[in-house]
Amino acid sequence: MRALTVTPSRAGTAEVRELPDPRPAEGELLVEGLAVGVCGTDREIVSGVYGWAPPGRDHLVLGHESLGRVRSAPEGGGFAVGDLVVGVVRRPDPEPCGACARGEFDMCRNGRYTERGIKQLDGYGSQLWTVEPGYAVRLDPRLEHVGVLMEPATIVAKAWEQIERIGARAWFAPERVLVTGAGPIGLLAALLGVQRGLEVHVLDRVTGGPKPEVVKALGAEYHTAGVAEVAGRVQPDVVIEATGVSGVVFEATAETASYGIVCLTGVSSAGRRISVDIGAANREIVLENDVVVGSVNANLRHYALAADALAGADLDWLERLITRRVPLERFAEALTARPDDIKVVLTLT
Ligand code: BGC
């Protein structure tokens, strides 16, 4: 089978190579890979700044935003041949910490978790892959063309869950949400905001391309002014930050309504220094009972929430988020971001 591999920590090593077909272990599913989404994490791995190969070898099969079709499944395991499935990214650490032991591996405390396509486990960027049934999630067959958005949807399903749990520490009736960044995470966060009946604002710097229209089609408002200006005007109860850009992150935390909750989902590159008035930020956070919270990854509960959110969304709208589908052999094109991209997908069949 063909697979997209990379040697982590070495830039420019991504290649498509022929690997032996995987053999499912007892109880596992064998899945025909249909597509993998490309995200910032994949680009970081390919540029040599993130990612870990499985122990004892150099290369890692890339891809954690999966979509596949079950080719073989053990009897009575809950899956049937032909099922549309997504594989879960993270696995708990081998000697589980308290969180991993309770199924909350997205909250792993000791960092010894593993992740398919990212950390010590081969990913889903191959024509065939295997998965434990407990880490496979069946999708509504109608999601065949957009199911690859499932993994990023789990990230925002977790973010929303965290926001609601934090909000529930006192009276909480949010009305307005500001999402910074109209990439896949930002747009899916906006979708879940609309599904909650909130007034949704999305901020991005681009004025052209598909993003403004995609936001409007959701019934949300698109902004291109500075974060402080937009947030100052909107006074959001909730901010979901999905750019990871230092200045945006800081301003996003500064201008919320009282009892504001800012959820950070974007991974910034380190080393960019900005000058901030942390005293003023602290004063506002304290005097308004604000919360700034980071959120990464997703557990099985969030996969279930994401599957429901996608099944309840307008499929044509979801389809608009996938702006390029690139065959596996032309992976280099997919890995090079273009200004009008929202989600780029590698097709595996
Ligand atoms: C993935 C997460 C993962 C994180 C850190 C993200 O791109 O979506 O599942 O936990 O990278 O490795």
Residues whose N, C-alpha, C, O or C-beta is under 5 A from the ligand:
A	BS01	BGC	T41 V89 I118 V296 N297
